[in-house]
Amino acid sequence: MSDVSTSLQAVRNVFLDHVQDLAGVSISGWAERARISRPNLSAYLSGRTSPRLDTVGRLLAAVDLDLAAAPTIREVTVPSANGSPLRVLTAFPRLSVRAALAPARLPEGVDDKGRTRYNLTERSDRRDYYRFILRRSLLDEVREHADAALVADVWSELNLPPQLKAAWGPALLRS
């Protein structure tokens, strides 16, 4: 077996294990819901055999999950109007509600006029936090807290300089 197929098999096994843990179902219960024999599901989970994509779809549907494609989020540097480089992401993440609205704290040594904490359940705090982290290119914070839909909701209120809005705009459209 090649290194690539071994790696893919390991990823698949971890994925299926994660789905089972997330769904909180037994192998027997999951197999019954997905209309798959228990031995086949055990073989998929152990890596002895690989499910087809339609089978993975049935396994996910049986526990009320879906397989979805999302844009790859990469860090890129784009030139600004004055030629200085700006670090941005190629897309904003799609976060769970829990992650998107979790309390946010700026990194150690960084503050916004003395402010370091934000309550992201409050729209005005989200707007202020997003404005600050986008202006400063705090990309780890963007990945952790800046949900695409919530950024879109306050986009017109962020008061970003035109060059920064132009740099981040494609990321929002791609999300």
Backbone torsions as a table, in degrees:
resi	resn	phi	psi	omega
1	MET	NA	135.5	-177.9
2	SER	-74.2	162.0	177.9
3	ASP	-60.7	-37.0	-179.0
4	VAL	-66.0	-47.8	-178.8
5	SER	-67.5	-33.9	175.8
6	THR	-63.8	-42.3	178.7
7	SER	-64.9	-43.3	179.3
8	LEU	-63.4	-39.2	179.2
9	GLN	-64.2	-41.5	179.1
10	ALA	-63.7	-42.6	178.2
11	VAL	-62.4	-45.5	180.0
12	ARG	-59.9	-44.1	-180.0
13	ASN	-63.3	-44.1	178.5
14	VAL	-63.2	-41.2	179.4
15	PHE	-60.6	-50.7	-179.1
16	LEU	-64.3	-39.4	175.6
17	ASP	-60.6	-42.3	179.3
18	HIS	-62.7	-43.4	178.7
19	VAL	-60.8	-44.4	179.8
20	GLN	-62.1	-44.6	178.2
21	ASP	-62.4	-44.3	-178.9
22	LEU	-61.7	-42.2	-177.5
23	ALA	-77.8	-22.5	179.8
24	GLY	64.9	39.6	-179.4
25	VAL	-116.4	156.2	174.3
26	SER	-79.2	163.8	177.3
27	ILE	-61.1	-43.3	-179.3
28	SER	-62.7	-46.4	179.9
29	GLY	-63.2	-41.6	-179.7
30	TRP	-66.1	-44.9	-179.7
31	ALA	-60.8	-43.5	-179.6
32	GLU	-62.6	-47.0	179.7
33	ARG	-61.3	-37.1	-176.6
34	ALA	-87.1	-2.4	-177.2
35	ARG	57.7	46.8	178.1
36	ILE	-127.5	142.6	179.7
37	SER	-66.9	148.2	179.0
38	ARG	-58.9	-43.1	178.2
39	PRO	-60.6	-37.6	178.2
40	ASN	-66.2	-44.4	178.8
41	LEU	-61.9	-42.0	177.1
42	SER	-60.6	-39.5	179.0
43	ALA	-65.4	-38.6	176.8
44	TYR	-64.8	-45.9	-177.6
45	LEU	-65.6	-33.6	-179.3
46	SER	-83.6	-14.5	-179.1
47	GLY	88.1	6.9	178.6
48	ARG	-68.3	-28.0	177.6
49	THR	-146.4	162.6	-176.9
50	SER	-113.3	132.7	176.4
51	PRO	-75.3	149.9	172.2
52	ARG	-72.8	165.7	-177.9
53	LEU	-61.6	-39.2	179.1
54	ASP	-65.9	-31.7	177.0
55	THR	-69.4	-41.2	175.8
56	VAL	-59.8	-41.4	177.0
57	GLY	-58.9	-42.9	177.9
58	ARG	-65.9	-41.3	178.5
59	LEU	-60.3	-42.4	179.5
60	LEU	-69.6	-45.4	-178.8
61	ALA	-60.7	-33.3	-178.8
62	ALA	-64.5	-21.2	179.0
63	VAL	-118.5	25.6	175.2
64	ASP	59.9	39.7	173.9
65	LEU	-121.6	164.3	-179.8
66	ASP	-136.2	149.1	175.6
67	LEU	-91.1	120.9	-176.1
68	ALA	-129.0	146.6	175.1
69	ALA	-94.9	139.5	178.4
70	ALA	-132.1	151.3	178.9
71	PRO	-60.3	143.2	173.3
72	THR	-73.0	133.8	-179.5
73	ILE	-103.6	115.3	179.0
74	ARG	-123.5	155.6	174.8
75	GLU	-88.9	132.1	177.6
76	VAL	-134.1	159.4	175.6
77	THR	-114.2	127.4	179.0
78	VAL	-122.0	147.6	179.2
79	PRO	-76.2	142.3	175.7
80	SER	-88.9	177.5	-179.9
81	ALA	-59.7	-33.2	-179.3
82	ASN	-91.1	4.3	176.4
83	GLY	93.3	-12.1	179.4
84	SER	-75.8	145.5	-176.8
85	PRO	-75.7	143.0	175.3
86	LEU	-119.0	130.1	177.0
87	ARG	-91.1	124.3	178.9
88	VAL	-138.8	173.3	174.5
89	LEU	-103.7	156.7	-180.0
90	THR	-78.6	-14.5	177.6
91	ALA	-160.8	158.1	171.8
92	PHE	-90.3	148.4	179.8
93	PRO	-73.4	158.9	170.2
94	ARG	-104.9	106.8	-172.5
95	LEU	-100.3	158.1	170.4
96	SER	-66.5	158.8	178.4
97	VAL	-58.2	-41.9	-179.6
98	ARG	-58.9	-46.6	-178.9
99	ALA	-70.0	-41.6	-176.5
100	ALA	-66.1	-30.4	-176.5
101	LEU	-108.4	9.8	178.3
102	ALA	-66.9	150.0	175.1
103	PRO	-57.3	138.7	-178.4
104	ALA	-113.7	143.6	178.4
105	ARG	-132.6	134.4	177.9
106	LEU	-69.6	154.1	179.7
107	PRO	-60.4	156.4	177.8
108	GLU	-52.0	132.0	177.0
109	GLY	85.0	-0.9	178.6
110	VAL	-115.9	131.4	175.8
111	ASP	-145.6	157.6	179.7
112	ASP	-108.9	88.4	-177.7
113	LYS	54.1	45.4	178.6
114	GLY	89.4	-9.2	-177.8
115	ARG	-94.2	135.0	179.1
116	THR	-127.2	-13.9	-175.9
117	ARG	-120.7	145.7	-179.6
118	TYR	-136.8	140.0	175.8
119	ASN	-97.7	100.0	-172.9
120	LEU	-74.7	-2.7	172.1
121	THR	-76.7	-17.1	177.8
122	GLU	-95.0	123.8	-176.3
123	ARG	-56.6	-43.0	-178.5
124	SER	-65.2	-37.2	176.3
125	ASP	-66.2	-41.3	177.8
126	ARG	-59.9	-47.4	-179.8
127	ARG	-58.3	-47.5	-179.0
128	ASP	-64.9	-41.0	-179.8
129	TYR	-65.8	-48.3	179.4
130	TYR	-60.3	-44.0	179.4
131	ARG	-57.0	-45.9	-177.1
132	PHE	-66.7	-48.3	-175.7
133	ILE	-70.6	-30.1	176.8
134	LEU	-73.1	-41.0	177.9
135	ARG	-62.4	-38.1	-177.6
136	ARG	-89.9	-1.2	-175.9
137	SER	53.2	46.6	176.6
138	LEU	-84.9	79.2	-169.0
139	LEU	-65.9	-33.3	176.8
140	ASP	-63.4	-38.9	179.0
141	GLU	-69.6	-37.1	176.7
142	VAL	-60.9	-47.7	179.6
143	ARG	-60.3	-37.4	-174.6
144	GLU	-80.6	-34.3	-169.8
145	HIS	-127.6	-14.5	-171.6
146	ALA	-94.9	81.9	178.6
147	ASP	-65.5	136.6	-175.7
148	ALA	-54.4	-47.5	-177.7
149	ALA	-66.2	-37.5	-179.6
150	LEU	-74.2	-32.9	173.8
151	VAL	-65.3	-43.9	179.2
152	ALA	-59.1	-37.3	-179.3
153	ASP	-61.4	-34.8	-177.4
154	VAL	-109.1	4.2	-173.5
155	TRP	-50.5	-46.9	-176.4
156	SER	-69.8	-13.2	-178.6
157	GLU	-102.9	2.1	-174.0
158	LEU	-75.8	-17.2	179.5
159	ASN	49.8	48.4	176.8
160	LEU	-83.9	147.8	174.1
161	PRO	-57.8	147.7	-176.3
162	PRO	-52.2	-39.4	-178.6
163	GLN	-66.9	-35.2	179.3
164	LEU	-73.5	-40.5	177.3
165	LYS	-62.8	-39.6	178.2
166	ALA	-66.2	-34.8	-179.8
167	ALA	-72.2	-39.7	-177.7
168	TRP	-87.6	-20.5	-177.4
169	GLY	-52.4	-48.2	179.3
170	PRO	-60.3	-33.1	177.7
171	ALA	-64.2	-39.8	179.9
172	LEU	-68.6	-42.9	178.8
173	LEU	-64.1	-34.5	-178.3
174	ARG	-75.5	-20.3	-176.7
175	SER	-78.1	NA	NA
